[in-house]
Structure formats: structure tokens, C-alpha cells
Amino acid sequence: MKSEIYEIPYRAELCYQKNKGIILPEDVPYIGMGASNIATKAFRYLGINILSEKAAEYYNYLIKYKHPKNGVLISQSGQSSETLWCADYFDSFIAIVNNEESPLGKHENCTQRILLYSGEEREITAKTYINTLLVLYLGFGFDPLETITALKSHMSHFEQIGIKIGELIRSTMGWRKKCSIYILGNGPNIATANIAAMVLSRVIKIPVQSMSVSHYDHGFKETAKDSVVIAVNHIGPEQKRTKRLLKTIQGAGAKVFEVNNTLVESVYSPLTLPLPFYFAAEYLSNKLKVRPLFEADRNITNIEPEE
């Protein structure tokens, strides 16, 4: 797992160089599942009019009303069943995939393929998530070059933070092997909280919840005692609120940790802040001796749609 995480800067730079100049549309559905869907959520709070949709719910509940003409379909494997169901209903779509020879990339309604250049992943979808974000940043007119530099220069820094997060979770779990774990975020980093919770849940096989800081503050904070609460707190309008909340719930018995961004502008922090959680997952995997049931490149959902 660690070797794949340390490959992120190289793969990110390759993706950046290969996809400079792409243009992605606004006001159309962006369809995906899992990490592919999570990546799109960051841009709603960066001022982009993006219609982020989970492929399964879009297919089962919305597609018969929307009659979509154009859209962007994202599948890192290019094989996710729910995303392929949706592909049949679009007149044309842009496919964002890691494999151009995949069913989504070769679909007859696909008019443009954008490749992620993430290489092979067998543990967690770390490289593909970061590169999906990069493609979206580039397509919406951002230039995240400074972030590529930060990734190349500070991997050991991210690893050190990840070890601290992992040890906090491990020590709190203790002999019980179970505790409530929350990952909180604000604005575009709600997506970071989502991907962190998904990766940690998969690796340690304990449910990890993610949500906005404000949502946690409206009820979930009552569960603070004996829980672990990790806040992804970039520089922005909710930074002080987040710090106050962490102090409050720490007084109520929670173990708290704050992950913040000082390496890049806040607008690009969703590209760097997932890294500590990837390293935390790697640390916990080794310490807890937990082995995944499914390798990432085989963890592809293949099901038939219901009539």
C-alpha cells in the first residue's frame, strides 16, 4: 500500500501534463459511484455549477424524468455497472476513465475519453482519486501546478501526520476493537472527509462516518464521549468554528485531531489533505494485521439493473 501511495506525485504530474487544456462542461450531470462520485462533490463549493449524481440513484429514480442529452460519466475502472446503465441513456457523454479500452471508454455514446493515467492499484484507490480531482480542476479552468510541487516535496510530512492519525485510532480502539470514528470537513473538503471515511472503513473494517462540521454540530456531537473525531480544517470561513467545536467535544470525552492545510491555497487543499488518511490506512493495516477482502482493482460492482 505504501509504495502505491508514494507513487501519487509521479502519477499526478503525468495526469497534469497529459490533460492540460481540457475543458469540461457545467450544468450537466456528473455521474459516478464511490470515489468517482466523491471527487465531484468538492467543486460545488468552489463555485462550479456541477450536478453531482450517484449513478445508481440517478438511473433508478431520475433518468426517466431528466432524459439527459449530455453528461460526464466517471468510472476509474470503466466497468462499474450502475455507471454503464446510465451511459445507454445519454445522447453523448465524456468518459473519465483509467482504462481507455474499458466498456465505458468504448461505449458507442462516448464522444470524448479523458484518461487518468493512475496506473495499477491493488490496495486503495488513492492515485485514481487524486487524479480524478486533477482532471476536474483542469477541466474547470484551475491550474493546480503548485499542488503537484507540494505533493512531490512533502510526502514524508503527510506520512508523519498519517501515523499520528492511525495511532490515535488504534489506541482508542484498544482492547475493544471498536469505537465511533468521525471524519469532519468543510466546503470542498467534505469530499476529503468522505474519501477518508471510505478508505479507513475498508481497511480497518469498522464503520467510519463522514459529514460536514455543521452537520455534526447539529446532533451528532451528543455521541462525543469515547469517540474519535478528526476534522479536516482548511483555512476558510468555518475554521474558527471547527476549532471551537473540537475543544468543546474534547471536554465531553472525545479524542480529537485536526488536519489543516499550510502547503497550498485552500482552493487546492482537497488535493493534499487526503494524503494523511491514506498513510493512516496503511499504518492501521499493518498494526491491526487486517487484510482486505477485495483488491481495489477487483472490487468492481457488476450487477444487473432491476426491471
Order of alpha helices (4+ residues) and beta strands (2+ residues): alpha-alpha-beta-alpha-beta-alpha-beta-alpha-beta-beta-alpha-alpha-alpha-beta-alpha-beta-alpha-beta-alpha-beta-alpha-alpha
